């Protein structure tokens, strides 16, 4: 006889799980879109100062006030429209488990696999619209039409894994066309892009913008994310949906210090954008590869028949990248994080040797 929780576990076990990337010793890690171009000493110094300042015997109290103050200064948005989480992943999890359960969501494809996996876990029915294969643009009218049958619309822009940011006017038209639907705008990579819609989120009752310090700020290990929404949702999220202490004192203090030094971080962002263009231009000149322009800190490309040879070459040089294979009509897909100039040069040399 199976107990109810055993049957539940059977059902959960069939859901595709998010697999953490394997850490390979002495490798160059270009698979997880971390900002490894940001000086490690900068982050280490912030962490050391934070460790001296905080008292880990106490629950974080004033640290929450500090992080909201710094986020408000950084975004230019009043703190009453903000709420923090243990990475934007946890915010997605809480929204789906508390609001999305049993609902219907529309996504485009390909997009962030974590969101689709969590939808399946929380019994959210998924509909999807394929991005245009030639340039990964979003077919706006098809998306709007399909979204009318859904409760939730998830838009990752810049998109992971394709890297492109969608046309701003098109996204605004989608928002205006989907009154009454919950719209999640995932802007995890927005610091590397051309625009943000964070400033308009508070003006709508149904729009939530998801942001993180894991990418541009180089704090993937600290797990600090936040959302921007209307005042009512932000308040309910902070007081009722989110746990009382979702982040530890050390992460909160480190995040506040990093936000206060954004001018330093911004220099690295500009360097990444320059390197992104250089890497793209080199890839675009290689026969047998189709690279897509990116507004994130990574580049997505198809390698067709060269896929296996490229993977062998990268493995030989201990370069770790994200592999997708064939997805939605795209062949031999690979995503590579933009790192330091030296990292990028080693990656490019390995690709050129393989083809």
Protein Blocks (a to p, Z undefined) as FASTA:
>chain_A
ZZfklmmmmmmmmpccdddddddehiacfknopafkbcfklmmmmmmmmmmmpcckbccf
klmmmmmmmmmmmnopafklgccdehjklmmmmmmmmmmgopacdddddddfklmmmmmm
nopacddddddfklopacfklmmmmmmmpmbdcddddddfklpacdfklmmmmmmmmghi
acdddfklmmmmmbdcklmmmmpckbccdddfklmnopmmnopadddddfklmmmmmmmm
pcfblbcfklmmmmmmmmmmmmmmmmmmmmmmmmmmmmmmmmmmpghiacdddfbfbdcd
dekjmmmmmmmmmmmnopacddebjaehiahiacdddddfklmmmmmmmmmmmZZ
